[in-house]
Amino acid sequence: MDTTNRSTSSHIRKAEAMNKWPDSETGKASDKHPLTRIKIKFDYGVMLLDAVGKSDIEETLRLLELGADVNYANADGLTSLHKACVDENFPFVKALVDNGANIEACDIEGWTPLHAAACGSSLEIIKFLVNKGANIVAVNSEGQLPIDLTNDDQIENYLENEIVQKDIDLDEARESEEKIMMSDATKWMNEGKLVDLRDSQGATPLHVAASKGYLDVIKLISVI
């Protein structure tokens, strides 16, 4: 497997970014000031990030039971599942996924939970995510696949075997998303109408193209 795309500094930067969670306790809803259901779910989502960051399983399960938005993301697009993966905390990963966490959620740099998990050494988490359908050839904004980010031999061998079994061409996989977006953008331009599509994090095609450096896609979308 070609490892030229691996970058230790990338691991460090990503780990540091994912550990920048609020230190202060998020304020709880007050009985004197009822909040709307949406506001409550939002606040619980913030609290869920905090609970996962503190490895507080009891609080995490309580918040999930209360209906916390399991896919709530901070300003960097990091979800509780990203955090649990980078912390190599399998019980949290399982609890979050079992409660509807999006295994393909991307942060602002295009990192999925599988990218985050690949930076660690938990083969258990990697296998769990893959068995749940995680895209093993998801591409981040630097053109990296999860396998490009691992320094763990077991994880590399497992992902490499999955890639071989699924007969995936890595070069083609790295370019596939951009090609699909280019095709969609061309169609929208010809129709003279930009379709209002958003992923689970609220990102539009333009957001995705910008985060991943798809310049030709950006140019097309910008003139529609």
PyMOL commands that place a pseudoatom at each C-alpha (Angstrom):
pseudoatom trace, name=CA, resn=MET, resi=1, chain=A, elem=C, hetatm=0, pos=[0.000, 0.000, 0.000]
pseudoatom trace, name=CA, resn=ASP, resi=2, chain=A, elem=C, hetatm=0, pos=[1.381, 3.406, -0.984]
pseudoatom trace, name=CA, resn=THR, resi=3, chain=A, elem=C, hetatm=0, pos=[1.829, 5.464, 2.179]
pseudoatom trace, name=CA, resn=THR, resi=4, chain=A, elem=C, hetatm=0, pos=[3.120, 8.671, 0.638]
pseudoatom trace, name=CA, resn=ASN, resi=5, chain=A, elem=C, hetatm=0, pos=[-0.044, 10.511, 1.655]
pseudoatom trace, name=CA, resn=ARG, resi=6, chain=A, elem=C, hetatm=0, pos=[0.439, 9.772, 5.321]
pseudoatom trace, name=CA, resn=SER, resi=7, chain=A, elem=C, hetatm=0, pos=[1.314, 12.684, 7.513]
pseudoatom trace, name=CA, resn=THR, resi=8, chain=A, elem=C, hetatm=0, pos=[2.171, 12.503, 11.201]
pseudoatom trace, name=CA, resn=SER, resi=9, chain=A, elem=C, hetatm=0, pos=[1.630, 16.248, 11.532]
pseudoatom trace, name=CA, resn=SER, resi=10, chain=A, elem=C, hetatm=0, pos=[-1.893, 15.731, 10.196]
pseudoatom trace, name=CA, resn=HIS, resi=11, chain=A, elem=C, hetatm=0, pos=[-2.554, 13.288, 13.023]
pseudoatom trace, name=CA, resn=ILE, resi=12, chain=A, elem=C, hetatm=0, pos=[-1.334, 15.800, 15.590]
pseudoatom trace, name=CA, resn=ARG, resi=13, chain=A, elem=C, hetatm=0, pos=[-3.305, 18.728, 14.155]
pseudoatom trace, name=CA, resn=LYS, resi=14, chain=A, elem=C, hetatm=0, pos=[-6.471, 16.678, 13.972]
pseudoatom trace, name=CA, resn=ALA, resi=15, chain=A, elem=C, hetatm=0, pos=[-6.095, 15.294, 17.489]
pseudoatom trace, name=CA, resn=GLU, resi=16, chain=A, elem=C, hetatm=0, pos=[-5.530, 18.811, 18.840]
pseudoatom trace, name=CA, resn=ALA, resi=17, chain=A, elem=C, hetatm=0, pos=[-8.545, 20.172, 16.965]
pseudoatom trace, name=CA, resn=MET, resi=18, chain=A, elem=C, hetatm=0, pos=[-10.777, 17.404, 18.236]
pseudoatom trace, name=CA, resn=ASN, resi=19, chain=A, elem=C, hetatm=0, pos=[-9.743, 18.008, 21.829]
pseudoatom trace, name=CA, resn=LYS, resi=20, chain=A, elem=C, hetatm=0, pos=[-10.787, 21.671, 21.802]
pseudoatom trace, name=CA, resn=TRP, resi=21, chain=A, elem=C, hetatm=0, pos=[-14.042, 21.138, 23.630]
pseudoatom trace, name=CA, resn=PRO, resi=22, chain=A, elem=C, hetatm=0, pos=[-15.665, 23.677, 25.945]
pseudoatom trace, name=CA, resn=ASP, resi=23, chain=A, elem=C, hetatm=0, pos=[-14.262, 23.508, 29.478]
pseudoatom trace, name=CA, resn=SER, resi=24, chain=A, elem=C, hetatm=0, pos=[-17.259, 25.083, 31.141]
pseudoatom trace, name=CA, resn=GLU, resi=25, chain=A, elem=C, hetatm=0, pos=[-20.407, 23.123, 31.879]
pseudoatom trace, name=CA, resn=THR, resi=26, chain=A, elem=C, hetatm=0, pos=[-23.209, 23.844, 29.447]
pseudoatom trace, name=CA, resn=GLY, resi=27, chain=A, elem=C, hetatm=0, pos=[-26.160, 25.499, 31.138]
pseudoatom trace, name=CA, resn=LYS, resi=28, chain=A, elem=C, hetatm=0, pos=[-29.117, 23.243, 31.699]
pseudoatom trace, name=CA, resn=ALA, resi=29, chain=A, elem=C, hetatm=0, pos=[-32.672, 24.177, 30.784]
pseudoatom trace, name=CA, resn=SER, resi=30, chain=A, elem=C, hetatm=0, pos=[-34.402, 26.121, 33.548]
pseudoatom trace, name=CA, resn=ASP, resi=31, chain=A, elem=C, hetatm=0, pos=[-37.932, 25.358, 34.692]
pseudoatom trace, name=CA, resn=LYS, resi=32, chain=A, elem=C, hetatm=0, pos=[-38.529, 29.110, 34.911]
pseudoatom trace, name=CA, resn=HIS, resi=33, chain=A, elem=C, hetatm=0, pos=[-37.658, 29.635, 31.257]
pseudoatom trace, name=CA, resn=PRO, resi=34, chain=A, elem=C, hetatm=0, pos=[-39.211, 26.846, 29.165]
pseudoatom trace, name=CA, resn=LEU, resi=35, chain=A, elem=C, hetatm=0, pos=[-37.390, 26.229, 25.912]
pseudoatom trace, name=CA, resn=THR, resi=36, chain=A, elem=C, hetatm=0, pos=[-38.823, 25.015, 22.645]
pseudoatom trace, name=CA, resn=ARG, resi=37, chain=A, elem=C, hetatm=0, pos=[-38.241, 21.386, 21.732]
pseudoatom trace, name=CA, resn=ILE, resi=38, chain=A, elem=C, hetatm=0, pos=[-35.705, 22.439, 19.090]
pseudoatom trace, name=CA, resn=LYS, resi=39, chain=A, elem=C, hetatm=0, pos=[-33.806, 24.611, 21.566]
pseudoatom trace, name=CA, resn=ILE, resi=40, chain=A, elem=C, hetatm=0, pos=[-33.783, 21.835, 24.153]
pseudoatom trace, name=CA, resn=LYS, resi=41, chain=A, elem=C, hetatm=0, pos=[-32.444, 19.329, 21.633]
pseudoatom trace, name=CA, resn=PHE, resi=42, chain=A, elem=C, hetatm=0, pos=[-29.779, 21.834, 20.621]
pseudoatom trace, name=CA, resn=ASP, resi=43, chain=A, elem=C, hetatm=0, pos=[-28.695, 22.370, 24.226]
pseudoatom trace, name=CA, resn=TYR, resi=44, chain=A, elem=C, hetatm=0, pos=[-28.679, 18.642, 24.859]
pseudoatom trace, name=CA, resn=GLY, resi=45, chain=A, elem=C, hetatm=0, pos=[-26.526, 18.207, 21.764]
pseudoatom trace, name=CA, resn=VAL, resi=46, chain=A, elem=C, hetatm=0, pos=[-23.936, 20.590, 23.213]
pseudoatom trace, name=CA, resn=MET, resi=47, chain=A, elem=C, hetatm=0, pos=[-24.093, 18.732, 26.505]
pseudoatom trace, name=CA, resn=LEU, resi=48, chain=A, elem=C, hetatm=0, pos=[-23.689, 15.428, 24.676]
pseudoatom trace, name=CA, resn=LEU, resi=49, chain=A, elem=C, hetatm=0, pos=[-20.441, 16.633, 23.099]
pseudoatom trace, name=CA, resn=ASP, resi=50, chain=A, elem=C, hetatm=0, pos=[-19.231, 17.583, 26.556]
pseudoatom trace, name=CA, resn=ALA, resi=51, chain=A, elem=C, hetatm=0, pos=[-20.259, 14.270, 28.118]
pseudoatom trace, name=CA, resn=VAL, resi=52, chain=A, elem=C, hetatm=0, pos=[-18.529, 12.234, 25.404]
pseudoatom trace, name=CA, resn=GLY, resi=53, chain=A, elem=C, hetatm=0, pos=[-15.440, 14.427, 25.739]
pseudoatom trace, name=CA, resn=LYS, resi=54, chain=A, elem=C, hetatm=0, pos=[-15.364, 13.677, 29.462]
pseudoatom trace, name=CA, resn=SER, resi=55, chain=A, elem=C, hetatm=0, pos=[-15.965, 9.946, 28.891]
pseudoatom trace, name=CA, resn=ASP, resi=56, chain=A, elem=C, hetatm=0, pos=[-19.079, 10.163, 31.053]
pseudoatom trace, name=CA, resn=ILE, resi=57, chain=A, elem=C, hetatm=0, pos=[-21.097, 7.179, 29.840]
pseudoatom trace, name=CA, resn=GLU, resi=58, chain=A, elem=C, hetatm=0, pos=[-23.911, 7.641, 32.353]
pseudoatom trace, name=CA, resn=GLU, resi=59, chain=A, elem=C, hetatm=0, pos=[-24.508, 11.238, 31.274]
pseudoatom trace, name=CA, resn=THR, resi=60, chain=A, elem=C, hetatm=0, pos=[-24.135, 10.307, 27.614]
pseudoatom trace, name=CA, resn=LEU, resi=61, chain=A, elem=C, hetatm=0, pos=[-26.817, 7.626, 27.854]
pseudoatom trace, name=CA, resn=ARG, resi=62, chain=A, elem=C, hetatm=0, pos=[-29.074, 9.957, 29.855]
pseudoatom trace, name=CA, resn=LEU, resi=63, chain=A, elem=C, hetatm=0, pos=[-28.836, 12.672, 27.214]
pseudoatom trace, name=CA, resn=LEU, resi=64, chain=A, elem=C, hetatm=0, pos=[-29.472, 10.221, 24.397]
pseudoatom trace, name=CA, resn=GLU, resi=65, chain=A, elem=C, hetatm=0, pos=[-32.564, 9.006, 26.238]
pseudoatom trace, name=CA, resn=LEU, resi=66, chain=A, elem=C, hetatm=0, pos=[-33.724, 12.621, 26.592]
pseudoatom trace, name=CA, resn=GLY, resi=67, chain=A, elem=C, hetatm=0, pos=[-33.522, 13.033, 22.822]
pseudoatom trace, name=CA, resn=ALA, resi=68, chain=A, elem=C, hetatm=0, pos=[-30.227, 14.884, 22.432]
pseudoatom trace, name=CA, resn=ASP, resi=69, chain=A, elem=C, hetatm=0, pos=[-29.290, 15.564, 18.813]
pseudoatom trace, name=CA, resn=VAL, resi=70, chain=A, elem=C, hetatm=0, pos=[-26.750, 12.787, 18.341]
pseudoatom trace, name=CA, resn=ASN, resi=71, chain=A, elem=C, hetatm=0, pos=[-25.475, 14.476, 15.168]
pseudoatom trace, name=CA, resn=TYR, resi=72, chain=A, elem=C, hetatm=0, pos=[-25.013, 17.937, 16.654]
pseudoatom trace, name=CA, resn=ALA, resi=73, chain=A, elem=C, hetatm=0, pos=[-21.662, 19.384, 15.499]
pseudoatom trace, name=CA, resn=ASN, resi=74, chain=A, elem=C, hetatm=0, pos=[-19.502, 22.190, 16.840]
pseudoatom trace, name=CA, resn=ALA, resi=75, chain=A, elem=C, hetatm=0, pos=[-18.148, 25.083, 14.759]
pseudoatom trace, name=CA, resn=ASP, resi=76, chain=A, elem=C, hetatm=0, pos=[-15.507, 22.787, 13.243]
pseudoatom trace, name=CA, resn=GLY, resi=77, chain=A, elem=C, hetatm=0, pos=[-18.121, 20.251, 12.199]
pseudoatom trace, name=CA, resn=LEU, resi=78, chain=A, elem=C, hetatm=0, pos=[-17.013, 17.741, 14.814]
pseudoatom trace, name=CA, resn=THR, resi=79, chain=A, elem=C, hetatm=0, pos=[-19.711, 15.439, 16.168]
pseudoatom trace, name=CA, resn=SER, resi=80, chain=A, elem=C, hetatm=0, pos=[-19.785, 13.314, 19.292]
pseudoatom trace, name=CA, resn=LEU, resi=81, chain=A, elem=C, hetatm=0, pos=[-18.977, 10.303, 17.114]
pseudoatom trace, name=CA, resn=HIS, resi=82, chain=A, elem=C, hetatm=0, pos=[-15.826, 11.982, 15.774]
pseudoatom trace, name=CA, resn=LYS, resi=83, chain=A, elem=C, hetatm=0, pos=[-14.800, 12.644, 19.372]
pseudoatom trace, name=CA, resn=ALA, resi=84, chain=A, elem=C, hetatm=0, pos=[-15.478, 9.101, 20.546]
pseudoatom trace, name=CA, resn=CYS, resi=85, chain=A, elem=C, hetatm=0, pos=[-13.477, 7.727, 17.608]
pseudoatom trace, name=CA, resn=VAL, resi=86, chain=A, elem=C, hetatm=0, pos=[-10.432, 9.892, 18.167]
pseudoatom trace, name=CA, resn=ASP, resi=87, chain=A, elem=C, hetatm=0, pos=[-10.538, 8.992, 21.869]
pseudoatom trace, name=CA, resn=GLU, resi=88, chain=A, elem=C, hetatm=0, pos=[-10.726, 5.301, 20.877]
pseudoatom trace, name=CA, resn=ASN, resi=89, chain=A, elem=C, hetatm=0, pos=[-13.732, 4.872, 23.151]
pseudoatom trace, name=CA, resn=PHE, resi=90, chain=A, elem=C, hetatm=0, pos=[-15.683, 1.936, 21.737]
pseudoatom trace, name=CA, resn=PRO, resi=91, chain=A, elem=C, hetatm=0, pos=[-18.600, 1.867, 24.238]
pseudoatom trace, name=CA, resn=PHE, resi=92, chain=A, elem=C, hetatm=0, pos=[-19.364, 5.477, 23.297]
pseudoatom trace, name=CA, resn=VAL, resi=93, chain=A, elem=C, hetatm=0, pos=[-18.989, 4.796, 19.568]
pseudoatom trace, name=CA, resn=LYS, resi=94, chain=A, elem=C, hetatm=0, pos=[-21.451, 1.910, 19.802]
pseudoatom trace, name=CA, resn=ALA, resi=95, chain=A, elem=C, hetatm=0, pos=[-23.933, 3.853, 21.938]
pseudoatom trace, name=CA, resn=LEU, resi=96, chain=A, elem=C, hetatm=0, pos=[-23.877, 6.819, 19.552]
pseudoatom trace, name=CA, resn=VAL, resi=97, chain=A, elem=C, hetatm=0, pos=[-24.240, 4.734, 16.394]
pseudoatom trace, name=CA, resn=ASP, resi=98, chain=A, elem=C, hetatm=0, pos=[-26.983, 2.628, 17.968]
pseudoatom trace, name=CA, resn=ASN, resi=99, chain=A, elem=C, hetatm=0, pos=[-28.813, 5.892, 18.643]
pseudoatom trace, name=CA, resn=GLY, resi=100, chain=A, elem=C, hetatm=0, pos=[-28.591, 7.137, 15.070]
pseudoatom trace, name=CA, resn=ALA, resi=101, chain=A, elem=C, hetatm=0, pos=[-25.200, 8.848, 14.807]
pseudoatom trace, name=CA, resn=ASN, resi=102, chain=A, elem=C, hetatm=0, pos=[-24.280, 9.545, 11.180]
pseudoatom trace, name=CA, resn=ILE, resi=103, chain=A, elem=C, hetatm=0, pos=[-21.217, 7.431, 10.393]
pseudoatom trace, name=CA, resn=GLU, resi=104, chain=A, elem=C, hetatm=0, pos=[-20.538, 9.558, 7.307]
pseudoatom trace, name=CA, resn=ALA, resi=105, chain=A, elem=C, hetatm=0, pos=[-20.688, 12.947, 9.059]
pseudoatom trace, name=CA, resn=CYS, resi=106, chain=A, elem=C, hetatm=0, pos=[-17.888, 15.215, 7.798]
pseudoatom trace, name=CA, resn=ASP, resi=107, chain=A, elem=C, hetatm=0, pos=[-16.170, 18.006, 9.669]
pseudoatom trace, name=CA, resn=ILE, resi=108, chain=A, elem=C, hetatm=0, pos=[-15.085, 21.174, 7.869]
pseudoatom trace, name=CA, resn=GLU, resi=109, chain=A, elem=C, hetatm=0, pos=[-11.985, 19.367, 6.582]
pseudoatom trace, name=CA, resn=GLY, resi=110, chain=A, elem=C, hetatm=0, pos=[-13.956, 16.438, 5.206]
pseudoatom trace, name=CA, resn=TRP, resi=111, chain=A, elem=C, hetatm=0, pos=[-12.984, 14.027, 7.983]
pseudoatom trace, name=CA, resn=THR, resi=112, chain=A, elem=C, hetatm=0, pos=[-15.478, 11.247, 8.663]
pseudoatom trace, name=CA, resn=PRO, resi=113, chain=A, elem=C, hetatm=0, pos=[-15.504, 9.267, 11.927]
pseudoatom trace, name=CA, resn=LEU, resi=114, chain=A, elem=C, hetatm=0, pos=[-13.575, 6.538, 10.092]
pseudoatom trace, name=CA, resn=HIS, resi=115, chain=A, elem=C, hetatm=0, pos=[-10.813, 9.046, 9.280]
pseudoatom trace, name=CA, resn=ALA, resi=116, chain=A, elem=C, hetatm=0, pos=[-10.687, 9.930, 12.978]
pseudoatom trace, name=CA, resn=ALA, resi=117, chain=A, elem=C, hetatm=0, pos=[-10.631, 6.286, 14.048]
pseudoatom trace, name=CA, resn=ALA, resi=118, chain=A, elem=C, hetatm=0, pos=[-7.858, 5.489, 11.561]
pseudoatom trace, name=CA, resn=CYS, resi=119, chain=A, elem=C, hetatm=0, pos=[-5.559, 7.886, 13.404]
pseudoatom trace, name=CA, resn=GLY, resi=120, chain=A, elem=C, hetatm=0, pos=[-5.833, 5.717, 16.500]
pseudoatom trace, name=CA, resn=SER, resi=121, chain=A, elem=C, hetatm=0, pos=[-5.185, 2.061, 17.169]
pseudoatom trace, name=CA, resn=SER, resi=122, chain=A, elem=C, hetatm=0, pos=[-8.629, 0.614, 17.871]
pseudoatom trace, name=CA, resn=LEU, resi=123, chain=A, elem=C, hetatm=0, pos=[-9.254, -2.079, 15.285]
pseudoatom trace, name=CA, resn=GLU, resi=124, chain=A, elem=C, hetatm=0, pos=[-12.504, -2.809, 17.129]
pseudoatom trace, name=CA, resn=ILE, resi=125, chain=A, elem=C, hetatm=0, pos=[-13.864, 0.643, 16.273]
pseudoatom trace, name=CA, resn=ILE, resi=126, chain=A, elem=C, hetatm=0, pos=[-12.662, 0.409, 12.668]
pseudoatom trace, name=CA, resn=LYS, resi=127, chain=A, elem=C, hetatm=0, pos=[-14.362, -2.959, 12.170]
pseudoatom trace, name=CA, resn=PHE, resi=128, chain=A, elem=C, hetatm=0, pos=[-17.544, -1.745, 13.858]
pseudoatom trace, name=CA, resn=LEU, resi=129, chain=A, elem=C, hetatm=0, pos=[-17.823, 1.316, 11.617]
pseudoatom trace, name=CA, resn=VAL, resi=130, chain=A, elem=C, hetatm=0, pos=[-17.050, -0.649, 8.458]
pseudoatom trace, name=CA, resn=ASN, resi=131, chain=A, elem=C, hetatm=0, pos=[-19.599, -3.324, 9.376]
pseudoatom trace, name=CA, resn=LYS, resi=132, chain=A, elem=C, hetatm=0, pos=[-22.136, -0.536, 9.869]
pseudoatom trace, name=CA, resn=GLY, resi=133, chain=A, elem=C, hetatm=0, pos=[-21.480, 0.614, 6.315]
pseudoatom trace, name=CA, resn=ALA, resi=134, chain=A, elem=C, hetatm=0, pos=[-18.857, 3.342, 6.719]
pseudoatom trace, name=CA, resn=ASN, resi=135, chain=A, elem=C, hetatm=0, pos=[-17.269, 4.369, 3.424]
pseudoatom trace, name=CA, resn=ILE, resi=136, chain=A, elem=C, hetatm=0, pos=[-13.713, 3.007, 3.551]
pseudoatom trace, name=CA, resn=VAL, resi=137, chain=A, elem=C, hetatm=0, pos=[-12.647, 5.265, 0.689]
pseudoatom trace, name=CA, resn=ALA, resi=138, chain=A, elem=C, hetatm=0, pos=[-14.154, 8.545, 1.887]
pseudoatom trace, name=CA, resn=VAL, resi=139, chain=A, elem=C, hetatm=0, pos=[-11.889, 11.426, 0.821]
pseudoatom trace, name=CA, resn=ASN, resi=140, chain=A, elem=C, hetatm=0, pos=[-11.073, 14.371, 3.085]
pseudoatom trace, name=CA, resn=SER, resi=141, chain=A, elem=C, hetatm=0, pos=[-10.114, 17.875, 1.963]
pseudoatom trace, name=CA, resn=GLU, resi=142, chain=A, elem=C, hetatm=0, pos=[-6.458, 16.844, 1.596]
pseudoatom trace, name=CA, resn=GLY, resi=143, chain=A, elem=C, hetatm=0, pos=[-7.370, 13.939, -0.668]
pseudoatom trace, name=CA, resn=GLN, resi=144, chain=A, elem=C, hetatm=0, pos=[-6.704, 11.369, 2.049]
pseudoatom trace, name=CA, resn=LEU, resi=145, chain=A, elem=C, hetatm=0, pos=[-8.547, 8.120, 2.579]
pseudoatom trace, name=CA, resn=PRO, resi=146, chain=A, elem=C, hetatm=0, pos=[-8.777, 6.592, 6.076]
pseudoatom trace, name=CA, resn=ILE, resi=147, chain=A, elem=C, hetatm=0, pos=[-6.061, 4.079, 5.163]
pseudoatom trace, name=CA, resn=ASP, resi=148, chain=A, elem=C, hetatm=0, pos=[-3.692, 6.951, 4.353]
pseudoatom trace, name=CA, resn=LEU, resi=149, chain=A, elem=C, hetatm=0, pos=[-3.900, 8.183, 7.938]
pseudoatom trace, name=CA, resn=THR, resi=150, chain=A, elem=C, hetatm=0, pos=[-3.157, 5.042, 9.904]
pseudoatom trace, name=CA, resn=ASN, resi=151, chain=A, elem=C, hetatm=0, pos=[0.176, 4.075, 11.404]
pseudoatom trace, name=CA, resn=ASP, resi=152, chain=A, elem=C, hetatm=0, pos=[-1.254, 0.874, 12.860]
pseudoatom trace, name=CA, resn=ASP, resi=153, chain=A, elem=C, hetatm=0, pos=[-0.339, -2.284, 10.939]
pseudoatom trace, name=CA, resn=GLN, resi=154, chain=A, elem=C, hetatm=0, pos=[-3.483, -4.182, 11.954]
pseudoatom trace, name=CA, resn=ILE, resi=155, chain=A, elem=C, hetatm=0, pos=[-5.762, -1.372, 10.856]
pseudoatom trace, name=CA, resn=GLU, resi=156, chain=A, elem=C, hetatm=0, pos=[-3.856, -0.929, 7.599]
pseudoatom trace, name=CA, resn=ASN, resi=157, chain=A, elem=C, hetatm=0, pos=[-4.035, -4.646, 6.837]
pseudoatom trace, name=CA, resn=TYR, resi=158, chain=A, elem=C, hetatm=0, pos=[-7.742, -4.770, 7.651]
pseudoatom trace, name=CA, resn=LEU, resi=159, chain=A, elem=C, hetatm=0, pos=[-8.625, -1.765, 5.487]
pseudoatom trace, name=CA, resn=GLU, resi=160, chain=A, elem=C, hetatm=0, pos=[-6.380, -2.961, 2.682]
pseudoatom trace, name=CA, resn=ASN, resi=161, chain=A, elem=C, hetatm=0, pos=[-8.106, -6.349, 2.743]
pseudoatom trace, name=CA, resn=GLU, resi=162, chain=A, elem=C, hetatm=0, pos=[-11.530, -4.665, 2.628]
pseudoatom trace, name=CA, resn=ILE, resi=163, chain=A, elem=C, hetatm=0, pos=[-10.415, -2.573, -0.346]
pseudoatom trace, name=CA, resn=VAL, resi=164, chain=A, elem=C, hetatm=0, pos=[-9.146, -5.666, -2.183]
pseudoatom trace, name=CA, resn=GLN, resi=165, chain=A, elem=C, hetatm=0, pos=[-12.281, -7.682, -1.407]
pseudoatom trace, name=CA, resn=LYS, resi=166, chain=A, elem=C, hetatm=0, pos=[-14.481, -4.887, -2.716]
pseudoatom trace, name=CA, resn=ASP, resi=167, chain=A, elem=C, hetatm=0, pos=[-12.257, -4.501, -5.785]
pseudoatom trace, name=CA, resn=ILE, resi=168, chain=A, elem=C, hetatm=0, pos=[-11.843, -0.761, -5.248]
pseudoatom trace, name=CA, resn=ASP, resi=169, chain=A, elem=C, hetatm=0, pos=[-9.466, 1.275, -7.405]
pseudoatom trace, name=CA, resn=LEU, resi=170, chain=A, elem=C, hetatm=0, pos=[-7.948, 3.790, -4.981]
pseudoatom trace, name=CA, resn=ASP, resi=171, chain=A, elem=C, hetatm=0, pos=[-7.017, 6.360, -7.617]
pseudoatom trace, name=CA, resn=GLU, resi=172, chain=A, elem=C, hetatm=0, pos=[-10.531, 6.207, -8.987]
pseudoatom trace, name=CA, resn=ALA, resi=173, chain=A, elem=C, hetatm=0, pos=[-11.976, 6.426, -5.481]
pseudoatom trace, name=CA, resn=ARG, resi=174, chain=A, elem=C, hetatm=0, pos=[-10.002, 9.586, -4.728]
pseudoatom trace, name=CA, resn=GLU, resi=175, chain=A, elem=C, hetatm=0, pos=[-11.470, 11.263, -7.811]
pseudoatom trace, name=CA, resn=SER, resi=176, chain=A, elem=C, hetatm=0, pos=[-15.002, 9.840, -7.712]
pseudoatom trace, name=CA, resn=GLU, resi=177, chain=A, elem=C, hetatm=0, pos=[-16.643, 12.423, -5.453]
pseudoatom trace, name=CA, resn=GLU, resi=178, chain=A, elem=C, hetatm=0, pos=[-15.254, 15.353, -7.424]
pseudoatom trace, name=CA, resn=LYS, resi=179, chain=A, elem=C, hetatm=0, pos=[-16.404, 13.759, -10.692]
pseudoatom trace, name=CA, resn=ILE, resi=180, chain=A, elem=C, hetatm=0, pos=[-19.918, 13.218, -9.336]
pseudoatom trace, name=CA, resn=MET, resi=181, chain=A, elem=C, hetatm=0, pos=[-20.113, 16.790, -8.060]
pseudoatom trace, name=CA, resn=MET, resi=182, chain=A, elem=C, hetatm=0, pos=[-18.795, 18.084, -11.386]
pseudoatom trace, name=CA, resn=SER, resi=183, chain=A, elem=C, hetatm=0, pos=[-21.489, 16.125, -13.211]
pseudoatom trace, name=CA, resn=ASP, resi=184, chain=A, elem=C, hetatm=0, pos=[-24.205, 17.470, -10.908]
pseudoatom trace, name=CA, resn=ALA, resi=185, chain=A, elem=C, hetatm=0, pos=[-22.929, 21.045, -11.203]
pseudoatom trace, name=CA, resn=THR, resi=186, chain=A, elem=C, hetatm=0, pos=[-22.855, 20.781, -15.006]
pseudoatom trace, name=CA, resn=LYS, resi=187, chain=A, elem=C, hetatm=0, pos=[-26.433, 19.521, -14.994]
pseudoatom trace, name=CA, resn=TRP, resi=188, chain=A, elem=C, hetatm=0, pos=[-27.567, 22.380, -12.733]
pseudoatom trace, name=CA, resn=MET, resi=189, chain=A, elem=C, hetatm=0, pos=[-25.796, 24.921, -14.936]
pseudoatom trace, name=CA, resn=ASN, resi=190, chain=A, elem=C, hetatm=0, pos=[-27.464, 23.560, -18.075]
pseudoatom trace, name=CA, resn=GLU, resi=191, chain=A, elem=C, hetatm=0, pos=[-30.836, 23.698, -16.334]
pseudoatom trace, name=CA, resn=GLY, resi=192, chain=A, elem=C, hetatm=0, pos=[-30.087, 27.164, -14.989]
pseudoatom trace, name=CA, resn=LYS, resi=193, chain=A, elem=C, hetatm=0, pos=[-31.104, 26.130, -11.502]
pseudoatom trace, name=CA, resn=LEU, resi=194, chain=A, elem=C, hetatm=0, pos=[-29.043, 25.241, -8.439]
pseudoatom trace, name=CA, resn=VAL, resi=195, chain=A, elem=C, hetatm=0, pos=[-30.681, 22.461, -6.441]
pseudoatom trace, name=CA, resn=ASP, resi=196, chain=A, elem=C, hetatm=0, pos=[-30.863, 23.233, -2.718]
pseudoatom trace, name=CA, resn=LEU, resi=197, chain=A, elem=C, hetatm=0, pos=[-29.201, 20.110, -1.359]
pseudoatom trace, name=CA, resn=ARG, resi=198, chain=A, elem=C, hetatm=0, pos=[-27.796, 19.864, 2.156]
pseudoatom trace, name=CA, resn=ASP, resi=199, chain=A, elem=C, hetatm=0, pos=[-26.109, 17.038, 3.998]
pseudoatom trace, name=CA, resn=SER, resi=200, chain=A, elem=C, hetatm=0, pos=[-26.843, 16.049, 7.599]
pseudoatom trace, name=CA, resn=GLN, resi=201, chain=A, elem=C, hetatm=0, pos=[-24.619, 18.881, 8.831]
pseudoatom trace, name=CA, resn=GLY, resi=202, chain=A, elem=C, hetatm=0, pos=[-26.404, 21.484, 6.704]
pseudoatom trace, name=CA, resn=ALA, resi=203, chain=A, elem=C, hetatm=0, pos=[-23.558, 21.822, 4.208]
pseudoatom trace, name=CA, resn=THR, resi=204, chain=A, elem=C, hetatm=0, pos=[-24.462, 22.743, 0.620]
pseudoatom trace, name=CA, resn=PRO, resi=205, chain=A, elem=C, hetatm=0, pos=[-22.614, 21.436, -2.474]
pseudoatom trace, name=CA, resn=LEU, resi=206, chain=A, elem=C, hetatm=0, pos=[-20.673, 24.720, -2.522]
pseudoatom trace, name=CA, resn=HIS, resi=207, chain=A, elem=C, hetatm=0, pos=[-19.581, 24.203, 1.093]
pseudoatom trace, name=CA, resn=VAL, resi=208, chain=A, elem=C, hetatm=0, pos=[-18.404, 20.678, 0.302]
pseudoatom trace, name=CA, resn=ALA, resi=209, chain=A, elem=C, hetatm=0, pos=[-16.590, 21.745, -2.871]
pseudoatom trace, name=CA, resn=ALA, resi=210, chain=A, elem=C, hetatm=0, pos=[-14.858, 24.588, -1.034]
pseudoatom trace, name=CA, resn=SER, resi=211, chain=A, elem=C, hetatm=0, pos=[-13.788, 22.403, 1.894]
pseudoatom trace, name=CA, resn=LYS, resi=212, chain=A, elem=C, hetatm=0, pos=[-12.276, 19.829, -0.450]
pseudoatom trace, name=CA, resn=GLY, resi=213, chain=A, elem=C, hetatm=0, pos=[-10.701, 22.200, -2.934]
pseudoatom trace, name=CA, resn=TYR, resi=214, chain=A, elem=C, hetatm=0, pos=[-12.798, 21.210, -5.955]
pseudoatom trace, name=CA, resn=LEU, resi=215, chain=A, elem=C, hetatm=0, pos=[-12.054, 24.434, -7.821]
pseudoatom trace, name=CA, resn=ASP, resi=216, chain=A, elem=C, hetatm=0, pos=[-13.778, 23.527, -11.094]
pseudoatom trace, name=CA, resn=VAL, resi=217, chain=A, elem=C, hetatm=0, pos=[-16.933, 22.576, -9.205]
pseudoatom trace, name=CA, resn=ILE, resi=218, chain=A, elem=C, hetatm=0, pos=[-16.817, 25.861, -7.282]
pseudoatom trace, name=CA, resn=LYS, resi=219, chain=A, elem=C, hetatm=0, pos=[-16.512, 27.834, -10.528]
pseudoatom trace, name=CA, resn=LEU, resi=220, chain=A, elem=C, hetatm=0, pos=[-19.540, 26.112, -12.043]
pseudoatom trace, name=CA, resn=ILE, resi=221, chain=A, elem=C, hetatm=0, pos=[-21.743, 26.442, -8.972]
pseudoatom trace, name=CA, resn=SER, resi=222, chain=A, elem=C, hetatm=0, pos=[-20.781, 30.091, -8.511]
pseudoatom trace, name=CA, resn=VAL, resi=223, chain=A, elem=C, hetatm=0, pos=[-22.157, 31.102, -11.917]
pseudoatom trace, name=CA, resn=ILE, resi=224, chain=A, elem=C, hetatm=0, pos=[-25.468, 29.280, -11.640]
for i in range(1, 224): cmd.bond("trace and resi %d" % i, "trace and resi %d" % (i + 1))
show_as sticks, trace
zoom trace
